[in-house]
Amino acid sequence: MATVVVFGATGVQGGSVVNRLLKNPKYKVRAVTRNPDGEAGKKLASQGVEVVAGDANDKASVEAAFKGAEAAFFVAAYWPSVATLGLVGAGEEELVQYQNVAHAAAASPTLKHLVLSTLPPADKSSGGRLKVPHYDFKAYAVDWIQRTLPELWAKTTEVWPGFYDSNFAAFAMVKPLYLAAADAYLIPMPAKKSSILPVVGSVETNLGVAVEAILTTGAPAFSKLLVLVTDYVAAGDVPAYFSRATGKRAVFLEYSDADIITVFGIHGDEYAASMRWAAEFPVWEDPKVVADRTRLLTLEQVGLSKADLVGFDAGLALIKDKLVQ
């Protein structure tokens, strides 16, 4: 039984990986969380997960988490630090976290496979015109690993998860706005109707499925990238998806960048920046985004098909009670 270290195990992405690997008797899951004695940590422990204290900002705890592990999954947490560190500061913290995890992984004598959740390089792909810190610092981390720790990179796989279905329920600046007088919803975005959203579908299901498949694939997935997008959806079509899931009428509302920044501050600024980049680079597999085509993994190459994933329609249907009031 191989031990797989999962960082951020009580978060959305880490939780998806934990839940999936728990169903596979090949793996023993070691969940890393800042608060193992919290309610979420105790719940994981009750499910048979080894829960350990760890913080990606703390090198010693990261090194301890890798002890005896054969595989690991890591994603940095960007958004919690934005309010205190700012957009770039939160990205710089992310970069340090990826570096701490990479150093520990490289030093581990037992580690065979590292899976990193990252995002496209907005800065690089746009020639520096469009910067999206919560994308770019993840990309900077990958570049750093490739340059600095080539032996680790040789057993690392990247996965890019698209826009979550659950964002429409979880985040105020994305959540549909209810119009009581009309019993209908406005779906606001800092984007034109024609802008494309790369959607991961139900990340709570799909990321775990993808990471398990990557680990099962092993060496053929090394130094590769899996773009985890189930649907490319025009922003103006999102209300139709919402209506199919909820039975409620909905219309699209375009925010200007200035308006969303006025309402949501720097969080809105980052959201708008991601949509500005998406307007020019809508398809993540495009050569303008992934210059080295040999790096791309298809679902089929890791033993999956779209049928194994929960797409946008089905994902919204799963959370319809959280979308409406």
Contacts in CASP RR format, 6 or more apart in sequence:
PFRMAT RR
TARGET T0000
AUTHOR 0000-0000-0000
METHOD contacts of the structure
MODEL  1
MATVVVFGATGVQGGSVVNRLLKNPKYKVRAVTRNPDGEAGKKLASQGVE
VVAGDANDKASVEAAFKGAEAAFFVAAYWPSVATLGLVGAGEEELVQYQN
VAHAAAASPTLKHLVLSTLPPADKSSGGRLKVPHYDFKAYAVDWIQRTLP
ELWAKTTEVWPGFYDSNFAAFAMVKPLYLAAADAYLIPMPAKKSSILPVV
GSVETNLGVAVEAILTTGAPAFSKLLVLVTDYVAAGDVPAYFSRATGKRA
VFLEYSDADIITVFGIHGDEYAASMRWAAEFPVWEDPKVVADRTRLLTLE
QVGLSKADLVGFDAGLALIKDKLVQ
1 25 0 8 1.000
1 26 0 8 1.000
1 27 0 8 1.000
1 28 0 8 1.000
2 26 0 8 1.000
2 27 0 8 1.000
2 28 0 8 1.000
2 70 0 8 1.000
2 71 0 8 1.000
3 27 0 8 1.000
3 28 0 8 1.000
3 29 0 8 1.000
3 30 0 8 1.000
3 50 0 8 1.000
3 68 0 8 1.000
3 69 0 8 1.000
3 70 0 8 1.000
3 71 0 8 1.000
4 17 0 8 1.000
4 21 0 8 1.000
4 27 0 8 1.000
4 28 0 8 1.000
4 29 0 8 1.000
4 30 0 8 1.000
4 69 0 8 1.000
4 70 0 8 1.000
4 71 0 8 1.000
4 72 0 8 1.000
4 73 0 8 1.000
4 215 0 8 1.000
5 30 0 8 1.000
5 32 0 8 1.000
5 65 0 8 1.000
5 66 0 8 1.000
5 69 0 8 1.000
5 71 0 8 1.000
5 72 0 8 1.000
5 73 0 8 1.000
6 14 0 8 1.000
6 15 0 8 1.000
6 17 0 8 1.000
6 18 0 8 1.000
6 21 0 8 1.000
6 29 0 8 1.000
6 30 0 8 1.000
6 31 0 8 1.000
6 32 0 8 1.000
6 72 0 8 1.000
6 73 0 8 1.000
7 14 0 8 1.000
7 32 0 8 1.000
7 56 0 8 1.000
7 65 0 8 1.000
7 72 0 8 1.000
7 73 0 8 1.000
7 74 0 8 1.000
7 75 0 8 1.000
7 101 0 8 1.000
8 14 0 8 1.000
8 15 0 8 1.000
8 31 0 8 1.000
8 32 0 8 1.000
8 33 0 8 1.000
8 75 0 8 1.000
8 77 0 8 1.000
9 15 0 8 1.000
9 17 0 8 1.000
9 18 0 8 1.000
9 29 0 8 1.000
9 31 0 8 1.000
9 32 0 8 1.000
9 33 0 8 1.000
9 41 0 8 1.000
9 44 0 8 1.000
9 49 0 8 1.000
9 51 0 8 1.000
10 31 0 8 1.000
10 33 0 8 1.000
10 35 0 8 1.000
10 40 0 8 1.000
10 41 0 8 1.000
10 44 0 8 1.000
12 164 0 8 1.000
12 166 0 8 1.000
12 203 0 8 1.000
12 204 0 8 1.000
13 75 0 8 1.000
13 117 0 8 1.000
13 161 0 8 1.000
13 203 0 8 1.000
13 207 0 8 1.000
14 73 0 8 1.000
14 75 0 8 1.000
14 207 0 8 1.000
15 204 0 8 1.000
16 203 0 8 1.000
16 204 0 8 1.000
16 205 0 8 1.000
16 206 0 8 1.000
16 207 0 8 1.000
16 208 0 8 1.000
16 211 0 8 1.000
17 73 0 8 1.000
17 207 0 8 1.000
17 208 0 8 1.000
17 211 0 8 1.000
17 212 0 8 1.000
18 29 0 8 1.000
18 31 0 8 1.000
18 44 0 8 1.000
18 49 0 8 1.000
19 204 0 8 1.000
19 208 0 8 1.000
20 205 0 8 1.000
20 208 0 8 1.000
20 209 0 8 1.000
20 211 0 8 1.000
20 212 0 8 1.000
21 27 0 8 1.000
21 29 0 8 1.000
21 208 0 8 1.000
21 211 0 8 1.000
21 212 0 8 1.000
22 29 0 8 1.000
22 47 0 8 1.000
22 48 0 8 1.000
22 49 0 8 1.000
24 212 0 8 1.000
27 71 0 8 1.000
27 215 0 8 1.000
28 50 0 8 1.000
29 48 0 8 1.000
29 49 0 8 1.000
29 50 0 8 1.000
30 49 0 8 1.000
30 50 0 8 1.000
30 51 0 8 1.000
30 52 0 8 1.000
30 65 0 8 1.000
30 69 0 8 1.000
31 41 0 8 1.000
31 44 0 8 1.000
31 49 0 8 1.000
31 50 0 8 1.000
31 51 0 8 1.000
31 52 0 8 1.000
32 52 0 8 1.000
32 53 0 8 1.000
32 54 0 8 1.000
32 61 0 8 1.000
32 65 0 8 1.000
33 40 0 8 1.000
33 41 0 8 1.000
33 44 0 8 1.000
33 51 0 8 1.000
33 52 0 8 1.000
33 53 0 8 1.000
33 54 0 8 1.000
34 53 0 8 1.000
34 54 0 8 1.000
34 55 0 8 1.000
35 41 0 8 1.000
35 53 0 8 1.000
36 45 0 8 1.000
36 51 0 8 1.000
36 52 0 8 1.000
36 53 0 8 1.000
41 51 0 8 1.000
42 51 0 8 1.000
44 51 0 8 1.000
45 51 0 8 1.000
52 64 0 8 1.000
52 65 0 8 1.000
53 61 0 8 1.000
54 61 0 8 1.000
54 62 0 8 1.000
54 64 0 8 1.000
54 65 0 8 1.000
55 61 0 8 1.000
55 62 0 8 1.000
56 62 0 8 1.000
56 74 0 8 1.000
56 76 0 8 1.000
56 97 0 8 1.000
56 98 0 8 1.000
56 100 0 8 1.000
56 101 0 8 1.000
57 93 0 8 1.000
57 96 0 8 1.000
57 97 0 8 1.000
57 100 0 8 1.000
58 100 0 8 1.000
59 100 0 8 1.000
59 103 0 8 1.000
59 104 0 8 1.000
62 100 0 8 1.000
62 101 0 8 1.000
62 104 0 8 1.000
63 104 0 8 1.000
63 107 0 8 1.000
65 104 0 8 1.000
66 72 0 8 1.000
66 104 0 8 1.000
66 105 0 8 1.000
66 107 0 8 1.000
66 108 0 8 1.000
66 110 0 8 1.000
66 111 0 8 1.000
67 108 0 8 1.000
68 108 0 8 1.000
68 110 0 8 1.000
69 108 0 8 1.000
69 110 0 8 1.000
69 111 0 8 1.000
70 110 0 8 1.000
70 111 0 8 1.000
70 112 0 8 1.000
70 113 0 8 1.000
71 111 0 8 1.000
71 112 0 8 1.000
71 113 0 8 1.000
71 114 0 8 1.000
71 115 0 8 1.000
71 215 0 8 1.000
72 101 0 8 1.000
72 105 0 8 1.000
72 111 0 8 1.000
72 113 0 8 1.000
72 114 0 8 1.000
72 115 0 8 1.000
73 115 0 8 1.000
73 116 0 8 1.000
73 117 0 8 1.000
73 211 0 8 1.000
74 98 0 8 1.000
74 101 0 8 1.000
74 114 0 8 1.000
74 115 0 8 1.000
74 116 0 8 1.000
74 117 0 8 1.000
75 116 0 8 1.000
75 117 0 8 1.000
75 118 0 8 1.000
76 93 0 8 1.000
76 94 0 8 1.000
76 97 0 8 1.000
76 98 0 8 1.000
76 138 0 8 1.000
76 141 0 8 1.000
77 94 0 8 1.000
78 90 0 8 1.000
78 91 0 8 1.000
78 94 0 8 1.000
78 133 0 8 1.000
78 134 0 8 1.000
78 137 0 8 1.000
79 90 0 8 1.000
79 134 0 8 1.000
79 267 0 8 1.000
81 89 0 8 1.000
81 90 0 8 1.000
81 91 0 8 1.000
81 93 0 8 1.000
82 90 0 8 1.000
82 266 0 8 1.000
82 267 0 8 1.000
82 270 0 8 1.000
83 266 0 8 1.000
85 91 0 8 1.000
85 92 0 8 1.000
85 93 0 8 1.000
86 266 0 8 1.000
87 133 0 8 1.000
87 134 0 8 1.000
87 266 0 8 1.000
87 269 0 8 1.000
87 270 0 8 1.000
88 133 0 8 1.000
89 133 0 8 1.000
90 133 0 8 1.000
90 134 0 8 1.000
91 133 0 8 1.000
91 134 0 8 1.000
91 136 0 8 1.000
91 137 0 8 1.000
92 137 0 8 1.000
94 134 0 8 1.000
94 137 0 8 1.000
94 138 0 8 1.000
94 141 0 8 1.000
95 137 0 8 1.000
95 140 0 8 1.000
95 141 0 8 1.000
95 144 0 8 1.000
98 116 0 8 1.000
98 138 0 8 1.000
98 141 0 8 1.000
98 142 0 8 1.000
98 144 0 8 1.000
98 145 0 8 1.000
99 141 0 8 1.000
99 144 0 8 1.000
102 114 0 8 1.000
102 141 0 8 1.000
102 144 0 8 1.000
102 145 0 8 1.000
102 148 0 8 1.000
102 149 0 8 1.000
102 152 0 8 1.000
103 149 0 8 1.000
105 111 0 8 1.000
105 114 0 8 1.000
105 152 0 8 1.000
106 149 0 8 1.000
106 151 0 8 1.000
106 152 0 8 1.000
111 155 0 8 1.000
112 155 0 8 1.000
113 155 0 8 1.000
113 156 0 8 1.000
113 157 0 8 1.000
113 214 0 8 1.000
113 215 0 8 1.000
113 218 0 8 1.000
113 221 0 8 1.000
113 222 0 8 1.000
114 152 0 8 1.000
114 155 0 8 1.000
114 156 0 8 1.000
114 157 0 8 1.000
115 156 0 8 1.000
115 157 0 8 1.000
115 158 0 8 1.000
115 159 0 8 1.000
115 211 0 8 1.000
115 214 0 8 1.000
115 215 0 8 1.000
116 141 0 8 1.000
116 142 0 8 1.000
116 156 0 8 1.000
116 157 0 8 1.000
116 158 0 8 1.000
116 159 0 8 1.000
117 138 0 8 1.000
117 158 0 8 1.000
117 159 0 8 1.000
117 160 0 8 1.000
117 161 0 8 1.000
117 207 0 8 1.000
118 138 0 8 1.000
118 139 0 8 1.000
118 141 0 8 1.000
118 142 0 8 1.000
118 158 0 8 1.000
118 159 0 8 1.000
118 160 0 8 1.000
119 134 0 8 1.000
119 135 0 8 1.000
119 138 0 8 1.000
119 139 0 8 1.000
119 160 0 8 1.000
120 135 0 8 1.000
120 139 0 8 1.000
120 160 0 8 1.000
120 281 0 8 1.000
120 284 0 8 1.000
120 289 0 8 1.000
120 290 0 8 1.000
121 135 0 8 1.000
121 136 0 8 1.000
121 139 0 8 1.000
121 289 0 8 1.000
122 130 0 8 1.000
122 131 0 8 1.000
122 132 0 8 1.000
122 135 0 8 1.000
122 136 0 8 1.000
122 139 0 8 1.000
122 273 0 8 1.000
122 274 0 8 1.000
122 277 0 8 1.000
122 281 0 8 1.000
123 130 0 8 1.000
123 131 0 8 1.000
123 132 0 8 1.000
123 135 0 8 1.000
123 136 0 8 1.000
123 139 0 8 1.000
124 136 0 8 1.000
124 139 0 8 1.000
125 277 0 8 1.000
125 281 0 8 1.000
125 288 0 8 1.000
125 289 0 8 1.000
126 277 0 8 1.000
126 280 0 8 1.000
126 281 0 8 1.000
130 273 0 8 1.000
130 276 0 8 1.000
130 277 0 8 1.000
130 280 0 8 1.000
131 273 0 8 1.000
132 270 0 8 1.000
132 273 0 8 1.000
132 274 0 8 1.000
132 277 0 8 1.000
133 270 0 8 1.000
133 273 0 8 1.000
134 270 0 8 1.000
134 274 0 8 1.000
135 274 0 8 1.000
135 277 0 8 1.000
142 158 0 8 1.000
145 152 0 8 1.000
145 153 0 8 1.000
145 156 0 8 1.000
146 153 0 8 1.000
153 223 0 8 1.000
154 222 0 8 1.000
154 223 0 8 1.000
155 219 0 8 1.000
155 222 0 8 1.000
156 222 0 8 1.000
156 223 0 8 1.000
157 214 0 8 1.000
157 221 0 8 1.000
157 222 0 8 1.000
157 223 0 8 1.000
157 224 0 8 1.000
157 225 0 8 1.000
157 226 0 8 1.000
157 297 0 8 1.000
158 224 0 8 1.000
158 225 0 8 1.000
158 226 0 8 1.000
159 207 0 8 1.000
159 210 0 8 1.000
159 211 0 8 1.000
159 214 0 8 1.000
159 225 0 8 1.000
159 226 0 8 1.000
159 228 0 8 1.000
160 225 0 8 1.000
160 226 0 8 1.000
160 227 0 8 1.000
160 228 0 8 1.000
160 229 0 8 1.000
160 284 0 8 1.000
161 200 0 8 1.000
161 203 0 8 1.000
161 206 0 8 1.000
161 207 0 8 1.000
161 210 0 8 1.000
161 228 0 8 1.000
162 198 0 8 1.000
162 199 0 8 1.000
162 200 0 8 1.000
162 201 0 8 1.000
162 203 0 8 1.000
162 228 0 8 1.000
162 229 0 8 1.000
162 284 0 8 1.000
163 197 0 8 1.000
163 198 0 8 1.000
163 199 0 8 1.000
163 200 0 8 1.000
164 170 0 8 1.000
164 199 0 8 1.000
164 200 0 8 1.000
164 201 0 8 1.000
164 203 0 8 1.000
165 199 0 8 1.000
165 200 0 8 1.000
165 201 0 8 1.000
165 202 0 8 1.000
165 203 0 8 1.000
165 311 0 8 1.000
165 312 0 8 1.000
165 315 0 8 1.000
165 316 0 8 1.000
165 318 0 8 1.000
165 319 0 8 1.000
166 202 0 8 1.000
166 203 0 8 1.000
166 204 0 8 1.000
166 319 0 8 1.000
166 322 0 8 1.000
167 174 0 8 1.000
168 174 0 8 1.000
168 175 0 8 1.000
168 176 0 8 1.000
168 187 0 8 1.000
168 242 0 8 1.000
168 316 0 8 1.000
168 319 0 8 1.000
168 323 0 8 1.000
169 175 0 8 1.000
169 319 0 8 1.000
169 322 0 8 1.000
169 323 0 8 1.000
172 264 0 8 1.000
173 260 0 8 1.000
173 263 0 8 1.000
173 264 0 8 1.000
173 267 0 8 1.000
173 268 0 8 1.000
173 271 0 8 1.000
174 189 0 8 1.000
174 271 0 8 1.000
175 323 0 8 1.000
176 185 0 8 1.000
176 186 0 8 1.000
176 187 0 8 1.000
176 188 0 8 1.000
176 242 0 8 1.000
176 250 0 8 1.000
176 323 0 8 1.000
177 185 0 8 1.000
177 186 0 8 1.000
177 187 0 8 1.000
177 188 0 8 1.000
177 253 0 8 1.000
178 184 0 8 1.000
178 185 0 8 1.000
178 324 0 8 1.000
178 325 0 8 1.000
179 185 0 8 1.000
179 186 0 8 1.000
182 249 0 8 1.000
183 248 0 8 1.000
183 249 0 8 1.000
184 248 0 8 1.000
184 249 0 8 1.000
184 250 0 8 1.000
184 251 0 8 1.000
185 239 0 8 1.000
185 242 0 8 1.000
185 248 0 8 1.000
185 249 0 8 1.000
185 250 0 8 1.000
185 251 0 8 1.000
185 324 0 8 1.000
186 250 0 8 1.000
186 251 0 8 1.000
186 252 0 8 1.000
186 253 0 8 1.000
187 238 0 8 1.000
187 239 0 8 1.000
187 242 0 8 1.000
187 250 0 8 1.000
187 251 0 8 1.000
187 252 0 8 1.000
187 253 0 8 1.000
188 253 0 8 1.000
188 254 0 8 1.000
188 255 0 8 1.000
188 260 0 8 1.000
189 195 0 8 1.000
189 235 0 8 1.000
189 238 0 8 1.000
189 252 0 8 1.000
189 253 0 8 1.000
189 254 0 8 1.000
189 255 0 8 1.000
189 275 0 8 1.000
190 254 0 8 1.000
190 255 0 8 1.000
190 256 0 8 1.000
190 257 0 8 1.000
190 259 0 8 1.000
190 260 0 8 1.000
190 268 0 8 1.000
190 271 0 8 1.000
190 272 0 8 1.000
190 275 0 8 1.000
190 276 0 8 1.000
191 235 0 8 1.000
191 254 0 8 1.000
191 275 0 8 1.000
191 278 0 8 1.000
191 279 0 8 1.000
192 235 0 8 1.000
192 254 0 8 1.000
192 279 0 8 1.000
193 234 0 8 1.000
193 235 0 8 1.000
193 236 0 8 1.000
193 252 0 8 1.000
193 254 0 8 1.000
194 234 0 8 1.000
194 235 0 8 1.000
194 236 0 8 1.000
195 234 0 8 1.000
195 235 0 8 1.000
195 275 0 8 1.000
195 278 0 8 1.000
195 279 0 8 1.000
195 282 0 8 1.000
196 232 0 8 1.000
196 233 0 8 1.000
196 234 0 8 1.000
196 235 0 8 1.000
196 278 0 8 1.000
196 279 0 8 1.000
196 282 0 8 1.000
196 283 0 8 1.000
197 232 0 8 1.000
197 233 0 8 1.000
197 234 0 8 1.000
197 235 0 8 1.000
197 238 0 8 1.000
197 278 0 8 1.000
198 227 0 8 1.000
198 229 0 8 1.000
198 232 0 8 1.000
198 278 0 8 1.000
198 282 0 8 1.000
198 283 0 8 1.000
198 284 0 8 1.000
199 229 0 8 1.000
199 230 0 8 1.000
199 231 0 8 1.000
199 232 0 8 1.000
199 233 0 8 1.000
199 311 0 8 1.000
199 312 0 8 1.000
200 206 0 8 1.000
200 207 0 8 1.000
200 228 0 8 1.000
200 229 0 8 1.000
200 230 0 8 1.000
201 230 0 8 1.000
201 231 0 8 1.000
201 309 0 8 1.000
201 310 0 8 1.000
201 311 0 8 1.000
201 312 0 8 1.000
201 314 0 8 1.000
201 315 0 8 1.000
202 309 0 8 1.000
202 310 0 8 1.000
202 311 0 8 1.000
202 314 0 8 1.000
202 315 0 8 1.000
202 318 0 8 1.000
205 309 0 8 1.000
205 310 0 8 1.000
206 228 0 8 1.000
206 230 0 8 1.000
206 309 0 8 1.000
206 310 0 8 1.000
206 311 0 8 1.000
207 228 0 8 1.000
209 304 0 8 1.000
209 308 0 8 1.000
209 309 0 8 1.000
210 226 0 8 1.000
210 228 0 8 1.000
210 302 0 8 1.000
210 304 0 8 1.000
210 309 0 8 1.000
213 302 0 8 1.000
213 303 0 8 1.000
213 304 0 8 1.000
214 221 0 8 1.000
214 226 0 8 1.000
214 297 0 8 1.000
214 302 0 8 1.000
216 302 0 8 1.000
216 303 0 8 1.000
217 301 0 8 1.000
217 302 0 8 1.000
217 303 0 8 1.000
220 301 0 8 1.000
221 297 0 8 1.000
221 301 0 8 1.000
221 302 0 8 1.000
223 295 0 8 1.000
224 295 0 8 1.000
224 296 0 8 1.000
224 297 0 8 1.000
225 290 0 8 1.000
225 295 0 8 1.000
225 296 0 8 1.000
225 297 0 8 1.000
226 297 0 8 1.000
226 299 0 8 1.000
226 302 0 8 1.000
227 284 0 8 1.000
227 285 0 8 1.000
227 290 0 8 1.000
227 296 0 8 1.000
229 284 0 8 1.000
230 306 0 8 1.000
230 309 0 8 1.000
230 310 0 8 1.000
230 311 0 8 1.000
230 312 0 8 1.000
231 311 0 8 1.000
231 312 0 8 1.000
232 282 0 8 1.000
232 283 0 8 1.000
233 241 0 8 1.000
233 312 0 8 1.000
235 252 0 8 1.000
235 275 0 8 1.000
236 252 0 8 1.000
238 250 0 8 1.000
238 252 0 8 1.000
239 250 0 8 1.000
239 251 0 8 1.000
239 252 0 8 1.000
240 250 0 8 1.000
241 312 0 8 1.000
241 313 0 8 1.000
241 316 0 8 1.000
242 248 0 8 1.000
242 250 0 8 1.000
242 316 0 8 1.000
242 323 0 8 1.000
243 249 0 8 1.000
243 250 0 8 1.000
244 313 0 8 1.000
244 316 0 8 1.000
244 317 0 8 1.000
245 313 0 8 1.000
245 315 0 8 1.000
245 316 0 8 1.000
245 317 0 8 1.000
245 320 0 8 1.000
245 323 0 8 1.000
246 316 0 8 1.000
246 320 0 8 1.000
246 323 0 8 1.000
246 324 0 8 1.000
248 324 0 8 1.000
255 272 0 8 1.000
257 269 0 8 1.000
257 272 0 8 1.000
257 276 0 8 1.000
260 268 0 8 1.000
260 269 0 8 1.000
260 271 0 8 1.000
260 272 0 8 1.000
261 268 0 8 1.000
261 269 0 8 1.000
261 272 0 8 1.000
264 271 0 8 1.000
281 288 0 8 1.000
281 289 0 8 1.000
283 289 0 8 1.000
284 290 0 8 1.000
285 296 0 8 1.000
287 293 0 8 1.000
290 296 0 8 1.000
299 305 0 8 1.000
299 306 0 8 1.000
299 308 0 8 1.000
299 309 0 8 1.000
310 318 0 8 1.000
316 323 0 8 1.000
END
